[in-house]
């Protein structure tokens, strides 16, 4: 079994699936087999195993080839979901803070139509 320090992608087991999908494109079949062997012997995450098996199949059939680049190099990851909801424009922040009154005609605050 492969030791973690010998893996072609450092911190492989801490990468999210979308970041890993980009990094494994740089590997040849031997490097990908090494990662797949490590993953199966450790976390055995089904989506990761399936992703690597598909890529390995594509490499072996000739449908894909390793791309250029260093798999250990820094690569941008896809942005995640904001952790505090959607941003509010400064102009709208305090403008509509009065709640609507239900059931009382004519007492709803005036609001501009958009």
Biopython code that builds the backbone (N, CA, C, O; Angstrom):
import numpy as np
from Bio.PDB.StructureBuilder import StructureBuilder

atoms = [
    (1, "UNK", "N", (0.842, -1.180, 0.000)),
    (1, "UNK", "CA", (0.000, 0.000, 0.000)),
    (1, "UNK", "C", (0.888, 1.245, 0.000)),
    (1, "UNK", "O", (1.967, 1.254, 0.592)),
    (2, "UNK", "N", (0.428, 2.261, -0.653)),
    (2, "UNK", "CA", (1.165, 3.505, -0.792)),
    (2, "UNK", "C", (1.119, 4.315, 0.500)),
    (2, "UNK", "O", (0.082, 4.404, 1.157)),
    (3, "UNK", "N", (2.253, 4.897, 0.848)),
    (3, "UNK", "CA", (2.333, 5.774, 2.009)),
    (3, "UNK", "C", (1.858, 7.168, 1.602)),
    (3, "UNK", "O", (2.049, 7.579, 0.458)),
    (4, "UNK", "N", (1.251, 7.882, 2.519)),
    (4, "UNK", "CA", (0.715, 9.220, 2.235)),
    (4, "UNK", "C", (1.794, 10.178, 1.722)),
    (4, "UNK", "O", (1.515, 11.008, 0.857)),
    (5, "UNK", "N", (3.003, 10.077, 2.236)),
    (5, "UNK", "CA", (4.076, 10.989, 1.824)),
    (5, "UNK", "C", (4.547, 10.733, 0.399)),
    (5, "UNK", "O", (5.230, 11.574, -0.186)),
    (6, "UNK", "N", (4.192, 9.583, -0.168)),
    (6, "UNK", "CA", (4.613, 9.239, -1.532)),
    (6, "UNK", "C", (3.571, 9.585, -2.588)),
    (6, "UNK", "O", (3.802, 9.346, -3.774)),
    (7, "UNK", "N", (2.435, 10.140, -2.189)),
    (7, "UNK", "CA", (1.367, 10.447, -3.136)),
    (7, "UNK", "C", (1.762, 11.585, -4.079)),
    (7, "UNK", "O", (2.455, 12.515, -3.664)),
    (8, "UNK", "N", (1.331, 11.523, -5.336)),
    (8, "UNK", "CA", (1.683, 12.582, -6.286)),
    (8, "UNK", "C", (0.970, 13.912, -6.029)),
    (8, "UNK", "O", (1.384, 14.948, -6.550)),
    (9, "UNK", "N", (-0.090, 13.886, -5.235)),
    (9, "UNK", "CA", (-0.812, 15.115, -4.871)),
    (9, "UNK", "C", (-0.767, 15.246, -3.349)),
    (9, "UNK", "O", (-1.379, 14.439, -2.650)),
    (10, "UNK", "N", (-0.055, 16.246, -2.820)),
    (10, "UNK", "CA", (-0.003, 16.418, -1.373)),
    (10, "UNK", "C", (-1.385, 16.759, -0.818)),
    (10, "UNK", "O", (-2.184, 17.423, -1.478)),
    (11, "UNK", "N", (-1.652, 16.299, 0.395)),
    (11, "UNK", "CA", (-2.940, 16.525, 1.061)),
    (11, "UNK", "C", (-4.119, 16.043, 0.221)),
    (11, "UNK", "O", (-5.201, 16.628, 0.255)),
    (12, "UNK", "N", (-3.898, 14.979, -0.526)),
    (12, "UNK", "CA", (-4.927, 14.400, -1.389)),
    (12, "UNK", "C", (-6.203, 14.119, -0.614)),
    (12, "UNK", "O", (-7.297, 14.411, -1.099)),
    (13, "UNK", "N", (-6.081, 13.563, 0.570)),
    (13, "UNK", "CA", (-7.261, 13.150, 1.322)),
    (13, "UNK", "C", (-8.011, 14.309, 1.964)),
    (13, "UNK", "O", (-9.052, 14.092, 2.586)),
    (14, "UNK", "N", (-7.508, 15.540, 1.830)),
    (14, "UNK", "CA", (-8.203, 16.710, 2.372)),
    (14, "UNK", "C", (-8.828, 17.575, 1.276)),
    (14, "UNK", "O", (-9.476, 18.578, 1.576)),
    (15, "UNK", "N", (-8.641, 17.198, 0.019)),
    (15, "UNK", "CA", (-9.168, 18.006, -1.075)),
    (15, "UNK", "C", (-10.640, 17.694, -1.316)),
    (15, "UNK", "O", (-11.052, 16.537, -1.225)),
    (16, "UNK", "N", (-11.442, 18.727, -1.625)),
    (16, "UNK", "CA", (-12.835, 18.469, -1.994)),
    (16, "UNK", "C", (-12.893, 17.838, -3.382)),
    (16, "UNK", "O", (-11.936, 17.920, -4.152)),
    (17, "UNK", "N", (-14.004, 17.222, -3.685)),
    (17, "UNK", "CA", (-14.142, 16.495, -4.957)),
    (17, "UNK", "C", (-13.896, 17.394, -6.165)),
    (17, "UNK", "O", (-13.226, 16.972, -7.108)),
    (18, "UNK", "N", (-14.417, 18.615, -6.164)),
    (18, "UNK", "CA", (-14.241, 19.487, -7.329)),
    (18, "UNK", "C", (-12.777, 19.894, -7.520)),
    (18, "UNK", "O", (-12.332, 20.027, -8.660)),
    (19, "UNK", "N", (-12.026, 20.094, -6.451)),
    (19, "UNK", "CA", (-10.606, 20.416, -6.573)),
    (19, "UNK", "C", (-9.801, 19.221, -7.018)),
    (19, "UNK", "O", (-8.829, 19.359, -7.761)),
    (20, "UNK", "N", (-10.197, 18.062, -6.574)),
    (20, "UNK", "CA", (-9.500, 16.843, -6.941)),
    (20, "UNK", "C", (-9.703, 16.523, -8.418)),
    (20, "UNK", "O", (-8.775, 16.061, -9.082)),
    (21, "UNK", "N", (-10.895, 16.759, -8.936)),
    (21, "UNK", "CA", (-11.182, 16.489, -10.344)),
    (21, "UNK", "C", (-10.236, 17.268, -11.251)),
    (21, "UNK", "O", (-9.812, 16.750, -12.284)),
    (22, "UNK", "N", (-9.901, 18.489, -10.889)),
    (22, "UNK", "CA", (-8.966, 19.290, -11.684)),
    (22, "UNK", "C", (-7.532, 18.778, -11.561)),
    (22, "UNK", "O", (-6.794, 18.761, -12.546)),
    (23, "UNK", "N", (-7.147, 18.374, -10.393)),
    (23, "UNK", "CA", (-5.762, 17.968, -10.165)),
    (23, "UNK", "C", (-5.420, 16.609, -10.768)),
    (23, "UNK", "O", (-4.293, 16.404, -11.218)),
    (24, "UNK", "N", (-6.377, 15.674, -10.784)),
    (24, "UNK", "CA", (-6.043, 14.353, -11.317)),
    (24, "UNK", "C", (-5.879, 14.373, -12.835)),
    (24, "UNK", "O", (-5.340, 13.422, -13.400)),
    (25, "UNK", "N", (-6.322, 15.415, -13.497)),
    (25, "UNK", "CA", (-6.138, 15.512, -14.953)),
    (25, "UNK", "C", (-4.670, 15.614, -15.333)),
    (25, "UNK", "O", (-4.306, 15.306, -16.467)),
    (26, "UNK", "N", (-3.837, 16.034, -14.421)),
    (26, "UNK", "CA", (-2.411, 16.184, -14.722)),
    (26, "UNK", "C", (-1.639, 14.875, -14.572)),
    (26, "UNK", "O", (-0.480, 14.789, -14.977)),
    (27, "UNK", "N", (-2.277, 13.854, -13.991)),
    (27, "UNK", "CA", (-1.584, 12.606, -13.688)),
    (27, "UNK", "C", (-1.650, 11.613, -14.840)),
    (27, "UNK", "O", (-2.611, 11.593, -15.609)),
    (28, "UNK", "N", (-0.617, 10.797, -14.944)),
    (28, "UNK", "CA", (-0.650, 9.679, -15.883)),
    (28, "UNK", "C", (-1.321, 8.498, -15.190)),
    (28, "UNK", "O", (-1.709, 8.598, -14.026)),
    (29, "UNK", "N", (-1.460, 7.380, -15.901)),
    (29, "UNK", "CA", (-2.171, 6.214, -15.361)),
    (29, "UNK", "C", (-1.501, 5.682, -14.092)),
    (29, "UNK", "O", (-2.190, 5.289, -13.151)),
    (30, "UNK", "N", (-0.162, 5.664, -14.056)),
    (30, "UNK", "CA", (0.551, 5.143, -12.884)),
    (30, "UNK", "C", (0.279, 5.998, -11.640)),
    (30, "UNK", "O", (0.040, 5.459, -10.559)),
    (31, "UNK", "N", (0.313, 7.315, -11.788)),
    (31, "UNK", "CA", (0.037, 8.210, -10.658)),
    (31, "UNK", "C", (-1.398, 8.097, -10.186)),
    (31, "UNK", "O", (-1.673, 8.149, -8.988)),
    (32, "UNK", "N", (-2.314, 7.942, -11.136)),
    (32, "UNK", "CA", (-3.719, 7.805, -10.782)),
    (32, "UNK", "C", (-3.982, 6.469, -10.088)),
    (32, "UNK", "O", (-4.779, 6.406, -9.152)),
    (33, "UNK", "N", (-3.320, 5.402, -10.540)),
    (33, "UNK", "CA", (-3.455, 4.101, -9.867)),
    (33, "UNK", "C", (-2.948, 4.166, -8.435)),
    (33, "UNK", "O", (-3.510, 3.538, -7.538)),
    (34, "UNK", "N", (-1.889, 4.925, -8.231)),
    (34, "UNK", "CA", (-1.331, 5.089, -6.882)),
    (34, "UNK", "C", (-2.334, 5.787, -5.968)),
    (34, "UNK", "O", (-2.531, 5.368, -4.827)),
    (35, "UNK", "N", (-2.966, 6.848, -6.464)),
    (35, "UNK", "CA", (-3.978, 7.553, -5.677)),
    (35, "UNK", "C", (-5.202, 6.676, -5.421)),
    (35, "UNK", "O", (-5.750, 6.665, -4.319)),
    (36, "UNK", "N", (-5.621, 5.951, -6.440)),
    (36, "UNK", "CA", (-6.787, 5.088, -6.306)),
    (36, "UNK", "C", (-6.543, 3.992, -5.279)),
    (36, "UNK", "O", (-7.428, 3.672, -4.486)),
    (37, "UNK", "N", (-5.359, 3.421, -5.290)),
    (37, "UNK", "CA", (-4.992, 2.400, -4.314)),
    (37, "UNK", "C", (-5.020, 2.980, -2.899)),
    (37, "UNK", "O", (-5.520, 2.343, -1.972)),
    (38, "UNK", "N", (-4.487, 4.181, -2.739)),
    (38, "UNK", "CA", (-4.481, 4.848, -1.438)),
    (38, "UNK", "C", (-5.910, 5.127, -0.973)),
    (38, "UNK", "O", (-6.252, 4.864, 0.179)),
    (39, "UNK", "N", (-6.739, 5.658, -1.865)),
    (39, "UNK", "CA", (-8.121, 6.004, -1.499)),
    (39, "UNK", "C", (-8.902, 4.759, -1.093)),
    (39, "UNK", "O", (-9.630, 4.783, -0.101)),
    (40, "UNK", "N", (-8.762, 3.690, -1.835)),
    (40, "UNK", "CA", (-9.484, 2.453, -1.499)),
    (40, "UNK", "C", (-9.030, 1.880, -0.148)),
    (40, "UNK", "O", (-9.831, 1.284, 0.571)),
    (41, "UNK", "N", (-7.773, 2.056, 0.189)),
    (41, "UNK", "CA", (-7.256, 1.535, 1.450)),
    (41, "UNK", "C", (-7.503, 2.422, 2.649)),
    (41, "UNK", "O", (-7.280, 2.001, 3.784)),
    (42, "UNK", "N", (-7.960, 3.643, 2.422)),
    (42, "UNK", "CA", (-8.161, 4.567, 3.534)),
    (42, "UNK", "C", (-9.623, 5.007, 3.631)),
    (42, "UNK", "O", (-10.435, 4.294, 4.221)),
    (43, "UNK", "N", (-9.967, 6.138, 3.079)),
    (43, "UNK", "CA", (-11.324, 6.672, 3.237)),
    (43, "UNK", "C", (-12.342, 5.948, 2.366)),
    (43, "UNK", "O", (-13.501, 5.810, 2.758)),
    (44, "UNK", "N", (-11.929, 5.487, 1.195)),
    (44, "UNK", "CA", (-12.789, 4.765, 0.255)),
    (44, "UNK", "C", (-14.089, 5.535, -0.007)),
    (44, "UNK", "O", (-15.184, 4.977, 0.073)),
    (45, "UNK", "N", (-13.943, 6.840, -0.325)),
    (45, "UNK", "CA", (-15.092, 7.698, -0.629)),
    (45, "UNK", "C", (-15.616, 7.339, -2.017)),
    (45, "UNK", "O", (-14.890, 7.472, -3.003)),
    (46, "UNK", "N", (-16.844, 6.894, -2.106)),
    (46, "UNK", "CA", (-17.409, 6.395, -3.350)),
    (46, "UNK", "C", (-17.335, 7.401, -4.500)),
    (46, "UNK", "O", (-16.917, 7.018, -5.593)),
    (47, "UNK", "N", (-17.725, 8.687, -4.307)),
    (47, "UNK", "CA", (-17.646, 9.626, -5.437)),
    (47, "UNK", "C", (-16.208, 9.822, -5.929)),
    (47, "UNK", "O", (-15.979, 9.984, -7.127)),
    (48, "UNK", "N", (-15.245, 9.808, -5.010)),
    (48, "UNK", "CA", (-13.838, 9.990, -5.381)),
    (48, "UNK", "C", (-13.333, 8.765, -6.131)),
    (48, "UNK", "O", (-12.646, 8.897, -7.144)),
    (49, "UNK", "N", (-13.666, 7.576, -5.643)),
    (49, "UNK", "CA", (-13.249, 6.338, -6.301)),
    (49, "UNK", "C", (-13.842, 6.286, -7.706)),
    (49, "UNK", "O", (-13.137, 5.947, -8.657)),
    (50, "UNK", "N", (-15.119, 6.614, -7.851)),
    (50, "UNK", "CA", (-15.756, 6.589, -9.164)),
    (50, "UNK", "C", (-15.125, 7.607, -10.110)),
    (50, "UNK", "O", (-14.922, 7.314, -11.288)),
    (51, "UNK", "N", (-14.819, 8.781, -9.610)),
    (51, "UNK", "CA", (-14.178, 9.818, -10.408)),
    (51, "UNK", "C", (-12.827, 9.338, -10.929)),
    (51, "UNK", "O", (-12.516, 9.498, -12.110)),
    (52, "UNK", "N", (-12.032, 8.751, -10.044)),
    (52, "UNK", "CA", (-10.701, 8.291, -10.449)),
    (52, "UNK", "C", (-10.783, 7.070, -11.364)),
    (52, "UNK", "O", (-9.983, 6.943, -12.291)),
    (53, "UNK", "N", (-11.733, 6.174, -11.120)),
    (53, "UNK", "CA", (-11.889, 5.011, -11.997)),
    (53, "UNK", "C", (-12.263, 5.445, -13.411)),
    (53, "UNK", "O", (-11.752, 4.893, -14.386)),
    (54, "UNK", "N", (-13.145, 6.422, -13.526)),
    (54, "UNK", "CA", (-13.548, 6.926, -14.846)),
    (54, "UNK", "C", (-12.372, 7.573, -15.560)),
    (54, "UNK", "O", (-12.163, 7.350, -16.752)),
    (55, "UNK", "N", (-11.616, 8.362, -14.842)),
    (55, "UNK", "CA", (-10.441, 9.024, -15.444)),
    (55, "UNK", "C", (-9.409, 7.983, -15.869)),
    (55, "UNK", "O", (-8.820, 8.100, -16.943)),
    (56, "UNK", "N", (-9.186, 6.972, -15.041)),
    (56, "UNK", "CA", (-8.238, 5.908, -15.370)),
    (56, "UNK", "C", (-8.700, 5.141, -16.607)),
    (56, "UNK", "O", (-7.886, 4.797, -17.464)),
    (57, "UNK", "N", (-9.979, 4.877, -16.701)),
    (57, "UNK", "CA", (-10.541, 4.204, -17.870)),
    (57, "UNK", "C", (-10.327, 5.044, -19.126)),
    (57, "UNK", "O", (-9.966, 4.514, -20.177)),
    (58, "UNK", "N", (-10.549, 6.353, -19.020)),
    (58, "UNK", "CA", (-10.345, 7.248, -20.156)),
    (58, "UNK", "C", (-8.877, 7.295, -20.576)),
    (58, "UNK", "O", (-8.576, 7.339, -21.769)),
    (59, "UNK", "N", (-7.968, 7.284, -19.611)),
    (59, "UNK", "CA", (-6.535, 7.287, -19.925)),
    (59, "UNK", "C", (-6.127, 5.995, -20.639)),
    (59, "UNK", "O", (-5.388, 6.025, -21.622)),
    (60, "UNK", "N", (-6.613, 4.874, -20.135)),
    (60, "UNK", "CA", (-6.240, 3.578, -20.721)),
    (60, "UNK", "C", (-6.818, 3.381, -22.117)),
    (60, "UNK", "O", (-6.182, 2.758, -22.967)),
    (61, "UNK", "N", (-8.008, 3.903, -22.361)),
    (61, "UNK", "CA", (-8.639, 3.736, -23.676)),
    (61, "UNK", "C", (-8.119, 4.731, -24.700)),
    (61, "UNK", "O", (-8.399, 4.594, -25.891)),
    (62, "UNK", "N", (-7.372, 5.723, -24.259)),
    (62, "UNK", "CA", (-6.854, 6.731, -25.173)),
    (62, "UNK", "C", (-7.801, 7.898, -25.380)),
    (62, "UNK", "O", (-7.510, 8.786, -26.181)),
    (63, "UNK", "N", (-8.933, 7.921, -24.676)),
    (63, "UNK", "CA", (-9.892, 9.020, -24.795)),
    (63, "UNK", "C", (-9.418, 10.280, -24.081)),
    (63, "UNK", "O", (-9.958, 11.364, -24.299)),
    (64, "UNK", "N", (-8.415, 10.134, -23.236)),
    (64, "UNK", "CA", (-7.883, 11.282, -22.489)),
    (64, "UNK", "C", (-6.374, 11.127, -22.373)),
    (64, "UNK", "O", (-5.827, 10.033, -22.510)),
    (65, "UNK", "N", (-5.727, 12.240, -22.120)),
    (65, "UNK", "CA", (-4.278, 12.256, -21.897)),
    (65, "UNK", "C", (-4.000, 13.206, -20.749)),
    (65, "UNK", "O", (-4.768, 14.137, -20.511)),
    (66, "UNK", "N", (-2.896, 12.974, -20.029)),
    (66, "UNK", "CA", (-2.559, 13.913, -18.943)),
    (66, "UNK", "C", (-2.367, 15.323, -19.483)),
    (66, "UNK", "O", (-1.744, 15.520, -20.526)),
    (67, "UNK", "N", (-2.902, 16.291, -18.769)),
    (67, "UNK", "CA", (-2.720, 17.684, -19.151)),
    (67, "UNK", "C", (-1.417, 18.186, -18.552)),
    (67, "UNK", "O", (-0.850, 17.541, -17.670)),
    (68, "UNK", "N", (-0.948, 19.303, -19.010)),
    (68, "UNK", "CA", (0.268, 19.872, -18.454)),
    (68, "UNK", "C", (0.018, 20.435, -17.072)),
    (68, "UNK", "O", (-1.129, 20.631, -16.671)),
    (69, "UNK", "N", (1.059, 20.687, -16.364)),
    (69, "UNK", "CA", (0.924, 21.292, -15.047)),
    (69, "UNK", "C", (1.427, 20.389, -13.953)),
    (69, "UNK", "O", (1.686, 19.204, -14.160)),
    (70, "UNK", "N", (1.558, 20.973, -12.791)),
    (70, "UNK", "CA", (2.056, 20.269, -11.624)),
    (70, "UNK", "C", (0.879, 19.937, -10.718)),
    (70, "UNK", "O", (0.219, 20.851, -10.224)),
    (71, "UNK", "N", (0.591, 18.636, -10.479)),
    (71, "UNK", "CA", (-0.543, 18.304, -9.624)),
    (71, "UNK", "C", (-0.370, 18.767, -8.182)),
    (71, "UNK", "O", (-1.349, 18.883, -7.445)),
    (72, "UNK", "N", (0.868, 19.031, -7.779)),
    (72, "UNK", "CA", (1.126, 19.488, -6.419)),
    (72, "UNK", "C", (1.060, 21.004, -6.310)),
    (72, "UNK", "O", (1.050, 21.546, -5.204)),
    (73, "UNK", "N", (1.013, 21.697, -7.451)),
    (73, "UNK", "CA", (0.990, 23.148, -7.449)),
    (73, "UNK", "C", (-0.342, 23.699, -6.988)),
    (73, "UNK", "O", (-1.359, 23.007, -7.001)),
    (74, "UNK", "N", (-0.318, 24.943, -6.584)),
    (74, "UNK", "CA", (-1.552, 25.600, -6.134)),
    (74, "UNK", "C", (-2.471, 25.813, -7.319)),
    (74, "UNK", "O", (-2.044, 26.285, -8.372)),
    (75, "UNK", "N", (-3.723, 25.467, -7.143)),
    (75, "UNK", "CA", (-4.719, 25.644, -8.174)),
    (75, "UNK", "C", (-5.947, 26.274, -7.547)),
    (75, "UNK", "O", (-6.275, 25.992, -6.394)),
    (76, "UNK", "N", (-6.626, 27.123, -8.300)),
    (76, "UNK", "CA", (-7.821, 27.742, -7.725)),
    (76, "UNK", "C", (-8.919, 26.707, -7.544)),
    (76, "UNK", "O", (-9.144, 25.861, -8.410)),
    (77, "UNK", "N", (-9.582, 26.785, -6.432)),
    (77, "UNK", "CA", (-10.704, 25.900, -6.164)),
    (77, "UNK", "C", (-11.986, 26.672, -6.461)),
    (77, "UNK", "O", (-11.991, 27.903, -6.444)),
    (78, "UNK", "N", (-13.054, 25.960, -6.728)),
    (78, "UNK", "CA", (-14.333, 26.608, -6.977)),
    (78, "UNK", "C", (-14.815, 27.265, -5.684)),
    (78, "UNK", "O", (-14.682, 26.692, -4.602)),
    (79, "UNK", "N", (-15.373, 28.465, -5.803)),
    (79, "UNK", "CA", (-15.840, 29.126, -4.580)),
    (79, "UNK", "C", (-17.001, 28.362, -3.960)),
    (79, "UNK", "O", (-17.826, 27.769, -4.655)),
    (80, "UNK", "N", (-17.039, 28.393, -2.660)),
    (80, "UNK", "CA", (-18.102, 27.712, -1.934)),
    (80, "UNK", "C", (-19.293, 28.620, -1.718)),
    (80, "UNK", "O", (-19.336, 29.735, -2.239)),
    (81, "UNK", "N", (-20.228, 28.161, -0.978)),
    (81, "UNK", "CA", (-21.425, 28.923, -0.649)),
    (81, "UNK", "C", (-21.052, 29.964, 0.402)),
    (81, "UNK", "O", (-20.359, 29.641, 1.367)),
    (82, "UNK", "N", (-21.502, 31.219, 0.231)),
    (82, "UNK", "CA", (-21.199, 32.210, 1.258)),
    (82, "UNK", "C", (-21.745, 31.768, 2.607)),
    (82, "UNK", "O", (-22.833, 31.197, 2.685)),
    (83, "UNK", "N", (-20.995, 32.029, 3.660)),
    (83, "UNK", "CA", (-21.404, 31.540, 4.962)),
    (83, "UNK", "C", (-22.331, 32.483, 5.710)),
    (83, "UNK", "O", (-22.714, 32.170, 6.838)),
    (84, "UNK", "N", (-22.710, 33.613, 5.145)),
    (84, "UNK", "CA", (-23.626, 34.522, 5.827)),
    (84, "UNK", "C", (-24.782, 34.949, 4.933)),
    (84, "UNK", "O", (-25.297, 36.053, 5.109)),
    (85, "UNK", "N", (-25.201, 34.148, 4.008)),
    (85, "UNK", "CA", (-26.326, 34.481, 3.148)),
    (85, "UNK", "C", (-25.928, 35.421, 2.027)),
    (85, "UNK", "O", (-24.742, 35.643, 1.782)),
    (86, "UNK", "N", (-26.911, 35.964, 1.358)),
    (86, "UNK", "CA", (-26.632, 36.844, 0.230)),
    (86, "UNK", "C", (-26.334, 38.257, 0.717)),
    (86, "UNK", "O", (-26.888, 38.700, 1.723)),
    (87, "UNK", "N", (-25.466, 38.959, 0.011)),
    (87, "UNK", "CA", (-25.133, 40.323, 0.426)),
    (87, "UNK", "C", (-26.308, 41.271, 0.166)),
    (87, "UNK", "O", (-27.091, 41.072, -0.763)),
    (88, "UNK", "N", (-26.412, 42.294, 0.996)),
    (88, "UNK", "CA", (-27.465, 43.300, 0.861)),
    (88, "UNK", "C", (-26.807, 44.597, 0.430)),
    (88, "UNK", "O", (-25.790, 45.011, 0.987)),
    (89, "UNK", "N", (-27.399, 45.227, -0.562)),
    (89, "UNK", "CA", (-26.887, 46.513, -1.009)),
    (89, "UNK", "C", (-27.037, 47.536, 0.119)),
    (89, "UNK", "O", (-28.037, 47.522, 0.836)),
    (90, "UNK", "N", (-26.068, 48.405, 0.278)),
    (90, "UNK", "CA", (-26.126, 49.417, 1.331)),
    (90, "UNK", "C", (-27.354, 50.314, 1.183)),
    (90, "UNK", "O", (-27.939, 50.723, 2.186)),
    (91, "UNK", "N", (-27.749, 50.623, -0.039)),
    (91, "UNK", "CA", (-28.888, 51.510, -0.266)),
    (91, "UNK", "C", (-30.192, 50.865, 0.187)),
    (91, "UNK", "O", (-31.108, 51.574, 0.602)),
    (92, "UNK", "N", (-30.301, 49.530, 0.117)),
    (92, "UNK", "CA", (-31.535, 48.828, 0.481)),
    (92, "UNK", "C", (-31.559, 48.367, 1.933)),
    (92, "UNK", "O", (-32.582, 47.864, 2.397)),
    (93, "UNK", "N", (-30.488, 48.522, 2.639)),
    (93, "UNK", "CA", (-30.372, 47.939, 3.963)),
    (93, "UNK", "C", (-31.422, 48.456, 4.944)),
    (93, "UNK", "O", (-32.061, 47.648, 5.618)),
    (94, "UNK", "N", (-31.622, 49.755, 5.050)),
    (94, "UNK", "CA", (-32.567, 50.320, 6.018)),
    (94, "UNK", "C", (-33.811, 50.885, 5.360)),
    (94, "UNK", "O", (-34.696, 51.375, 6.061)),
    (95, "UNK", "N", (-33.909, 50.836, 4.058)),
    (95, "UNK", "CA", (-34.993, 51.498, 3.364)),
    (95, "UNK", "C", (-36.349, 50.834, 3.627)),
    (95, "UNK", "O", (-37.337, 51.540, 3.828)),
    (96, "UNK", "N", (-36.423, 49.513, 3.631)),
    (96, "UNK", "CA", (-37.703, 48.819, 3.747)),
    (96, "UNK", "C", (-37.775, 48.039, 5.053)),
    (96, "UNK", "O", (-38.051, 46.840, 5.047)),
    (97, "UNK", "N", (-37.531, 48.710, 6.165)),
    (97, "UNK", "CA", (-37.513, 48.014, 7.441)),
    (97, "UNK", "C", (-38.865, 48.012, 8.155)),
    (97, "UNK", "O", (-38.977, 47.418, 9.227)),
    (98, "UNK", "N", (-39.889, 48.652, 7.601)),
    (98, "UNK", "CA", (-41.200, 48.682, 8.230)),
    (98, "UNK", "C", (-42.026, 47.512, 7.677)),
    (98, "UNK", "O", (-42.157, 47.379, 6.461)),
    (99, "UNK", "N", (-42.582, 46.669, 8.546)),
    (99, "UNK", "CA", (-43.342, 45.524, 8.060)),
    (99, "UNK", "C", (-44.676, 45.955, 7.458)),
    (99, "UNK", "O", (-45.221, 47.002, 7.811)),
    (100, "UNK", "N", (-45.184, 45.151, 6.563)),
    (100, "UNK", "CA", (-46.501, 45.415, 5.984)),
    (100, "UNK", "C", (-47.584, 45.113, 7.012)),
    (100, "UNK", "O", (-47.449, 44.184, 7.809)),
    (101, "UNK", "N", (-48.661, 45.898, 6.993)),
    (101, "UNK", "CA", (-49.793, 45.652, 7.884)),
    (101, "UNK", "C", (-50.845, 44.881, 7.102)),
    (101, "UNK", "O", (-51.284, 45.319, 6.039)),
    (102, "UNK", "N", (-51.233, 43.768, 7.615)),
    (102, "UNK", "CA", (-52.197, 42.930, 6.911)),
    (102, "UNK", "C", (-53.607, 43.196, 7.414)),
    (102, "UNK", "O", (-53.830, 43.325, 8.618)),
    (103, "UNK", "N", (-54.550, 43.276, 6.497)),
    (103, "UNK", "CA", (-55.951, 43.394, 6.862)),
    (103, "UNK", "C", (-56.427, 44.809, 7.127)),
    (103, "UNK", "O", (-57.607, 44.996, 7.426)),
    (104, "UNK", "N", (-55.578, 45.804, 7.035)),
    (104, "UNK", "CA", (-56.003, 47.181, 7.292)),
    (104, "UNK", "C", (-55.740, 47.974, 6.015)),
    (104, "UNK", "O", (-54.596, 48.292, 5.691)),
    (105, "UNK", "N", (-56.816, 48.286, 5.297)),
    (105, "UNK", "CA", (-56.682, 48.983, 4.016)),
    (105, "UNK", "C", (-56.148, 50.390, 4.215)),
    (105, "UNK", "O", (-56.532, 51.083, 5.157)),
    (106, "UNK", "N", (-55.296, 50.790, 3.359)),
    (106, "UNK", "CA", (-54.786, 52.154, 3.381)),
    (106, "UNK", "C", (-53.684, 52.400, 4.388)),
    (106, "UNK", "O", (-53.160, 53.512, 4.445)),
    (107, "UNK", "N", (-53.311, 51.426, 5.176)),
    (107, "UNK", "CA", (-52.260, 51.628, 6.166)),
    (107, "UNK", "C", (-50.960, 50.940, 5.810)),
    (107, "UNK", "O", (-50.033, 50.909, 6.619)),
    (108, "UNK", "N", (-50.882, 50.395, 4.625)),
    (108, "UNK", "CA", (-49.637, 49.790, 4.183)),
    (108, "UNK", "C", (-48.680, 50.915, 3.814)),
    (108, "UNK", "O", (-49.071, 51.834, 3.095)),
    (109, "UNK", "N", (-47.455, 50.870, 4.279)),
    (109, "UNK", "CA", (-46.522, 51.956, 3.949)),
    (109, "UNK", "C", (-46.287, 52.045, 2.444)),
    (109, "UNK", "O", (-46.318, 51.053, 1.717)),
    (110, "UNK", "N", (-46.057, 53.252, 2.027)),
    (110, "UNK", "CA", (-45.787, 53.464, 0.596)),
    (110, "UNK", "C", (-44.421, 52.875, 0.241)),
    (110, "UNK", "O", (-43.413, 53.158, 0.888)),
    (111, "UNK", "N", (-44.421, 52.077, -0.768)),
    (111, "UNK", "CA", (-43.173, 51.501, -1.261)),
    (111, "UNK", "C", (-43.113, 51.736, -2.759)),
    (111, "UNK", "O", (-44.119, 51.624, -3.460)),
    (112, "UNK", "N", (-41.945, 52.058, -3.234)),
    (112, "UNK", "CA", (-41.834, 52.274, -4.679)),
    (112, "UNK", "C", (-42.030, 50.958, -5.432)),
    (112, "UNK", "O", (-41.645, 49.894, -4.948)),
    (113, "UNK", "N", (-42.621, 51.041, -6.594)),
    (113, "UNK", "CA", (-42.786, 49.849, -7.437)),
    (113, "UNK", "C", (-41.535, 49.681, -8.276)),
    (113, "UNK", "O", (-40.899, 50.646, -8.698)),
    (114, "UNK", "N", (-41.220, 48.462, -8.493)),
    (114, "UNK", "CA", (-39.996, 48.179, -9.281)),
    (114, "UNK", "C", (-40.358, 47.639, -10.623)),
    (114, "UNK", "O", (-39.476, 47.341, -11.427)),
]
sb = StructureBuilder()
sb.init_structure("model")
sb.init_model(0)
sb.init_chain("A")
sb.init_seg("    ")
for serial, (resi, resn, name, xyz) in enumerate(atoms, 1):
    if name == "N":
        sb.init_residue(resn, " ", resi, " ")
    sb.init_atom(name, np.array(xyz, "f"), 0.0, 1.0, " ", f" {name:<3s}", serial, name[0])
structure = sb.get_structure()
